[in-house]
Amino acid sequence: MLSGNVFWCLALLFLSNGVLTLSRRDGSQELIHKIPHLVRQPLPETEGPASPTSSTSTARPIPYVIVMEQSATREQIQDLNNRLSTEAAPGSLEAETSKRTGLVVFFKADISSAQADAIEKLPGVGAVTPDLSPEEDQPPTPSAPQSSARPSLTPRQLFGKGRSKSPLTGVRNPAHVRLQMPAAIELNVISQPPGSVRAENLPGFGYAAEAGKGVTIYVIDTGANIESPEWKNMKGSKSFIYTPGVEKTETDPEGHGSCMASKVTGQLFGTAKDANIVMVKIHHKEKGLASTLSALVEISNDVYEKGIRGKAVVNLSLGKYLTKKQKSSVTAFRLLLATLMTEDIVIVTASGNARKDGFNKLSDYPALFGRTSNLIVVGAVEEDGSRSPYSQGTAKELTTSAPGEVTCASAKSSTTWARKVGTSFAVPAVVGVIAVWLSQDEHAARLQVPGKVAANVKAMVKEFSYPRIKRGPPVIWNGIDPRGLACESPKRPGDAGSGCRVTVDPPASARPPRPPKPQWSDNPQGFQRVFEEDGVIGHSYVDGWDSSEFDVKGSIEQWCLDRCTGKCASVFIYRILQYKNGKYNEDYFCTTYHTKWSNDYVQSGVLVADAGVAFKLSDNRGLGVTSSSKQPQMSPDAGNLFVVGTDDFERFLKSCIAVP
């Protein structure tokens, strides 16, 4: 009797006309939006260019990409150009040229498979492949809630096999460090030092003061929302590059690129807050191979024109994902990536999200290039450091990992944040860490070796990655230990930037007693207390107020309740307590809601927040607690956004900021 697996395979074989293929997700999946990706077309097992399977297809021109060898001469390229000018379908011939060499890197033309076979044999030609078509891929399934049982953390002396003498044990903070406090937990993970400390218990996200200044990050993606506060507040330069055929507008039709930009150079969610960013916009519906190859050539040209060799990093986590059978396409892709890396441009890509479909190991390109090249491959982990259930790649295959479920900028709104998940969203955190390293003089001798920058950076990424839990995959660490740090200056609401200069915070035993928490009333006039907890802050509110902006003389509780007017139905209050300059600074944040109170309105794990309390209007009998969950609940009806008042929430997250 046939097993279920064998029967399933035979059924697929029958339905696919004898070609067994498997559909999978790539590294750009997210919670809600569908992202168009490359069709994994079954191609014959040949070394030459793939040709359509129809018996009449040899005479029908279709789009092909012809990539030249790096060693191709000007004469060889000109001969091919002359040939394509006569053989290609009228008006179809295009060429991408390197500004560094003045030579064509690749051609795109509509030719027949017979013509493609002949061209592939010409001297100087590296690869000939059909330009593949896109399809709509299904969004990933959000990971299941984590177990309440916490895994044991990896002690400093035990992380990684045979790593007890790792140089990480001797890493010390540089002379100038900044601290973002509080920060999203996925950022805390990036500056989580070896040792028994959980990310949520760190004071915030620590990073080197250079923060990527002078380094340019190229994001190959769908664009960016320039109205987002994350984009507007970026400190470095911001620009767009448009690939052929893409709409030349500073927009993001899908939302993928806006999140990526936010996670690399965003002031709230980025890991390289002072780096420059270039959005390399590709067609969001027709992301064929030629589109990605054009993006790579444009990046190479931009790096050359700006003279920033060795100071450029590429975020490649939305593009072409090719199977092993697509040999000619794989060769073309490899040639372009290799060219950029020899030009000292660092490239980082995602491992893929098909683990739940049975693909534990890497299965697609470009991730598979990481085995034999200096391409950096990033997998995804949960906030505790455990491998995400969708993330492909074994420890040997991956260069590193980073949190794959993130908060970031929205594509369509300037007043909301997005929550997304997938290995592609782990990539920008690593890209940002690399940009910061490239901006630090202390790493220049190690990294900035002409012709070896990509290799040196990959080696450093591996060295600075360690598992956060036993048997977990190695996760990137930026080399900064934020423990014991605090902001030098008292916070000033509205200050620019998202980091502050720091001083070493004395241990808790040397501090004065914490100010007592306020005693909240059970039933203040017109209201009823419905929730109380430490370590949480509010979101999804209509309006928010910071007590530091008011001269509050009396009760904080009454001050907040007085803000509840008009359509207000409930309020939430919490305290931000920070130890600075030998004393505690105490401020309160008040948020109001037009709907009944829900515990979904709180975000947990904020170390500097306590005394959180919610009140509802007592004369609104239908109001009350509707959920015990601490995390925002997302559904298809709600899109992929959980609503957060960005002006106020941004002001809160910047509340510890002092301009350096």
Protein Blocks (a to p, Z undefined) as FASTA:
>chain_A
ZZfklmmmmmmmmmnnopacdddddfkbcfklccdddddddddddfbdcddfbfklmmmc
cdddddddfklcfklmmmmmmmmmmmpcghkaccdddfklopafbdcddddfklmmmmmm
pghiabdcddddddddddddddddddfbdcddddfklgoghilmgfklmpccdfbdcddd
dddfklmmmmmcedjddfklpgbdcddfklopaiacddddebdcfkbmklmmpmbdcddd
ddehiacddbdfkommmmmmmmmmgcklmcblmbccddddddfklccfklmmmmmmmmmm
mmmmnopghiaccddfbccdddfklmmlmmmmmmmmmmmmmnopacdddebjalmnopab
afbdfklmmmmmcbdcdddddfkopacfklgcifklpmbdcdfbdcdddfkbckbccdde
djklmmmmmmmmmmmmmmpmklmmmmmgghilmmmmmmmmmmmgccfbghiacdddehia
fehiacfbacdehiacjbdcddddddfklpccddddddddfbdghiacfbdcehiacehi
fbdcdfklpccfblfklmmmmmmghjbfbdcdddddddeehiacddddddddfbdcdfkl
pcehilkbghiacdddfklmkgccfbfbfbdcddfklojadcddfklmmmmmmmmgccZZ
